[in-house]
Amino acid sequence: MGPLTESVDTEQPPLRAFLGSSALDTARVVYKERLHTWEQWNHIAKAAQGA
């Protein structure tokens, strides 16, 4: 069974998956940058929520 067939035939397949040898590494870098930005602006997000 190949990897794509395995992901389809599994009992709980993933909604999304990264394919290829570097895709997950790239996503880690991008999401690290996004998390940094979101953390910098978190005080605004909390203030917008109100009391």
Long-range contacts (C-beta under 8 A, 24 or more apart in sequence): none
